[in-house]
Amino acid sequence: MPKISIGLMVYNESEHIARTIDNISKQSFSDYELLIGDNASDDGSSEIINGFAENDSRIVHIKRPKNIGAIQNWNDLVRRAKAEYFVLAAGHDLLSVDYLKALSEELDRNKNAVLAFASTQWKDESNNNLSVPVSILDTSGMPPFSRFVSLMFANQHYMYGMSRISAMRETSLQKEVIGSGELYLQELVQLGDFVLVENQRWYRVKNRSDEPVMAKMHRYHHILFSGESSRLRFQFFPHTQMLFHYLVLPFVVRNITIWQRLVFVSAYPILLVRFVKPIVRDVQWLLKSKA
């Protein structure tokens, strides 16, 4: 059984996928399986992946006959994973050469940690560094309430860290709702620490130009969800649906006391303030979709 399962999610990444797989193959740590969830790509990505899989037995090409959406693609990769640790990879992003080695060693050493992560460095497609602020914190020593509130305002870059699969499977994984990654991370962080590993980098490649909020929502609509019923459900107040899942989260998170659940409920006013603008966007989205 490999030490690490890497879940690489791909949809039409023919321009970048060879570089990404090559980057993973050059990691200083080699005891891994690479599960590639190919979400019905039709741009030549599948043929590129096959070429790598034929020459590396660690690579498992999961060619989906239809696009099941990014959320279910991720859920399936987690369920298939055979290793102790799981790393999510994107079809155009890169890792520092000792990323797998350093993060797995941290989880081996720190039994209180359920997720180890590296600093994020944004790059453009010419490999130039970009100055983009990233809001993620090491949660070591934080009480449950502080973890809950801090993750409300953090980036979801934690998703690309390395997690204990045993802890991941104690969560609900991702639900078909906008912000599903954040909701999943909220469950996971109550099971243990999220620990920063110094001197390692996750290189996030900016492969599209800046876009308005409504255009970004439209793109998420098509990437995250699969099937007409899911997309139709998304059109009706997607962020409000996320707020609802947040409101019930204190009652579904495992491994916390009744008192801690009540403390989480006291954060509801913070939640409502945070979701004012997103709910306004929901109304705008609905009006635009009906126009």
N, C-alpha and C positions, 0 to 999 in steps of 0.2 A: 504494500500500500504506500503511495507517495506521501510525502510530508505536507505538501501544499497542492491545493486545487486552484487553478487559475481559471476564472470564468471570463472569457472574452466575448463580448457582445458585438455582433457585426450586422450592419445593414447598409449595403451599397457603399463600401469603403475601399473600392479598388485603387484609389489614388494613394492610400496610406497603409493598407493592411499588411503588405509585404514588409515595410519598415517596422511596423509594430511587432509582428511575429519574430522578425530577426532580432529586434531589441530584447524580447523575452528569451530567445534562445541563447543570447550572450550573457545572461545573468550569471553571476559567480556561483549561485546555488542552483543545482540541476535536478534535485529530487522533487519533481513536480509533474502533475498532469495538466495539460492545457485543453480545457473544454471550450470549443468555439461554437457558440450559439448563433448560427447563420440564419438570420430572420428572413428567408426567402429573397436573398439578394439576387438582382438580375442585371448587374453591371460588370460581371466578370470576377467579382470578389470570390465566388465559390471555387472557380478554377484555380485562382492563386492559392487559396487555402488548401485545396487538394494537393497541389504541388509540394507544399510544406509537409502535409500529413503523410504523404508517401515515403518521405525520407526521415521521419521522426515519429517513433512509436508512442511518444508521450502526447501527441496531438490527437484529439478526438474531434472530428468534424461533424457537428450535429446540423445537418442541412434540413431546415424546416420547410415542408411543402407549401406552407402559407405563413404570412407574417402574423405572429401571435402577440405583437406589441412588446415593448421593452420590459414592461413590468413582469409579464408572464415568462419572458425569455430569461430574466434574472432568477425568478423563482425556480424555474426548471433546472437551471445550472446549479443552484444551491442544493437542490434535492438530489441531483446526480453526483455531486462531489463525494469523493471517497477518502479524502485526506483529513488531516487534523485541523488544517487552517485553510481559509478561503480568501482569495484576492480577486476583486473585480477589475477587469481591464476593458478599456474602450478601444475601438478600432483605429483610432488615430493618435492616441496618447502614448507616452513613453515613460520608462522607469530608469532611475539611476542603477548602475551596474550591480551594486550590492544590496539593492532594495529587498529582495526576497530573503537573503541571508540575514540582514540586520533586523528586519521586522520579525522573522521567525525566532531569532535568538532572544529578542525582547519578550515575546510571548512564552518561550521556554523558561525564561528566568523569572518573569513576573506573573505569578499565578493569579493575582488579583485583576489582571488586565484581560478584557475580552476582545479588545481591538487595539492594534498598533498602527500608527499612521506616520507618514512623512510630511515634510513641508511641501506646499504646492508652488511650483514655478510655472507661470504661464509663458507660452512661447507662440510666435507666429509660425506660419508655414515655411518660413525661411530659416527657422531655428534661432531667431533672435528673441532674447528675453523681453517680456512685457511687464510693466508695472501695474498689476491688478491686485487690489486688496483682497485678502482672504481672511475670513473670520471662522477659525476653528481653534479650540482650546484643549489642552491636556486636562482631563477631568480628575486626575489623581487627587484623592483626598477631599473631593467635593462631596457634600451631603446630597442625598437624592433630590431635594427640592432645587438646589443650585444647578444640578445637572439638567433637570427638567427645563428650567428657565433658560439656561445658556444655550441649549440646543434649539430653542424656539427661534433664536436670532443668528444661528451659525449657518455656514455653508454646508451643503451635503457632501463635501469632499471626503468626509469620513468614509463614505461608501467605497472609496478606492483604497482604503487601508487593508490591513490583514486581520481577519477575525477568526475566533475559535468557532468551528462549525457546530460544536456541541451547544454553544450559547446561541448561535443564530437559530438553531432549530427549536429553541425554547420560546422564540418569538412567533408572531403571526406571519412573518415574512412580509412581503409587500401586498397591499390591497390595491384594487383597481380604483384609485382615487388620486387626484393631483396631490403632490407632496407625499406620496407613499413612502419614499425613501426616508424622509424626515420622521414620519410616524414609526417606521421600523427602527430607526436609530434611537428614538425615544424609548422604545422597549428594550433595546440592547444595552443602552447605557445604564439602565437600572440593574443590570446583571453583573456589571464590573466596570473597571476603568477603561477610558480611551487614552492611550499613552503615546506621546510624541517621541519619535526616534530621530535624534539629531543627525545631521550630516547626510540624510537621505532625501531624495526628491521624487515626487510624482510630477512629471512634466505634462501639463495640460495644454494641448495645442488648440489655439483659436483658429478654427477652420471655416469661419463664416464672419461676415461683417456685422457691425452692430445693428440691432433691429429694435423697432418699437415694441412696447410691452404686449400689445394686442397681437402683433405678428409672432412674437415668441410663444404666446399662448396657443395660437393656431398650430405652430410647429409641434409643441408638446402634445397637443391633441392628437396629432397623427403618429407621433413616435411612441408614446406611452401605451396607448390603448389598441385593442384589437376588436374587430367585429362591430357591426352597426349598433347593437344595443349599448355597448360600452361607450362608443362615441356619442350616441344620442344622450346618454346619461351625463357625459362630461359637459354637454352644452348647458345643462341646467345647474347653474351656481356651483361650479367645481370647487372654488375655494371655500364656499359655505359648507360643502360636503366634508372638506378637510377639517374645518372647525368642529363639525359634529364628531368626527373621529377623535379629535383632540379632547373633546369634552368627556368622552367615554374612556379615554386612555387610562386615567388613574384606576379604573376598575378592571382593566384587562392585563396591566403590567404584572408580571410575576415577581416573586422574591422580594416584595416590600410589605411592610406592616399596614394594618388598618389605619394607624395614626399617620403614616406617610401618605397614604391615599388621601386622607382628609387634608393634609398640608398641600398636596397637589391641587385639590379643589380650590384652595385659597388663591391659586394663581389664575383662576378664571378671568378676573378683571384684566390681567396682563394679556391674556389670550384675546379678549374682545378688542382691546386697543390695537393689538398687532394685526387683527384681521379686518379692520375698518377699510383700509385701502384695497385689499384683495376682494372684499365683497363688493365694493364699488366697481371694480374691474369685472366682476361676475355680471353685474347689471349691464355694463357696457358690452360685454361679450354676447350676452343674450340678445340685446337690441341689435347688434351688428349681425348676428346669425339670422335674425328674423327679417332683416332689411332685404 
